[in-house]
């Protein structure tokens, strides 16, 4: 069980959901040039996956 509800949500989210959120963040937080970069979106999705990784004592 996760202690962090956001990490738990990311762990359960589909790749499509994470990509949609990544696009939203890129469009609203990054410069116009960065927001259009597919590499930037992949960086966000990778960050979500790292955040969702179980911490010591947590399980899926």
C-alpha atoms as one frame of an Amber mdcrd trajectory, in Angstrom:
protein
   0.000   0.000   0.000   1.255   3.455  -0.853   1.600   6.170   1.740   1.546
   8.755  -1.065  -1.794   8.835  -2.869  -0.362  10.679  -5.870   2.313   8.004
  -6.362  -0.395   5.355  -6.086  -2.492   7.131  -8.732   0.492   7.309 -11.101
   1.215   3.609 -10.521  -2.360   2.711 -11.465  -2.692   5.183 -14.362  -2.619
   3.974 -17.938   0.108   5.158 -20.289  -2.554   7.106 -22.182  -3.598   8.932
 -19.007   0.016   9.786 -18.204   0.628  11.051 -21.742  -2.501  13.221 -21.580
  -1.346  14.737 -18.292   2.159  15.243 -19.699   0.738  17.119 -22.690  -1.383
  19.254 -20.381   1.624  20.140 -18.240   3.820  20.831 -21.246   1.181  23.095
 -22.790   0.623  25.022 -19.568   4.055  25.143 -17.956   6.655  25.021 -20.718
   7.597  27.491 -23.397   5.760  27.060 -26.701   8.812  25.427 -28.267   9.252
  22.920 -25.418   5.528  22.169 -25.234   5.546  20.912 -28.828   8.503  18.605
 -28.193   7.601  14.922 -27.978  10.857  14.412 -26.084   9.608  16.815 -23.406
   6.374  14.852 -23.042   8.357  11.605 -22.727  10.444  13.250 -19.976   7.282
  14.041 -18.050   5.938  10.491 -18.414   9.288   9.084 -17.250   9.168  11.396
 -14.237   5.666  10.122 -13.396   6.948   6.543 -13.560   9.904   7.340 -11.308
   7.600   9.083  -8.825   5.277   6.069  -8.818   8.063   3.578  -8.141   7.470
   1.898  -4.787   9.515   3.210  -1.929  10.984   1.051   0.807   8.248  -0.949
   2.518   5.615  -0.184  -0.114   4.156  -2.776  -2.439   2.106  -2.831  -5.578
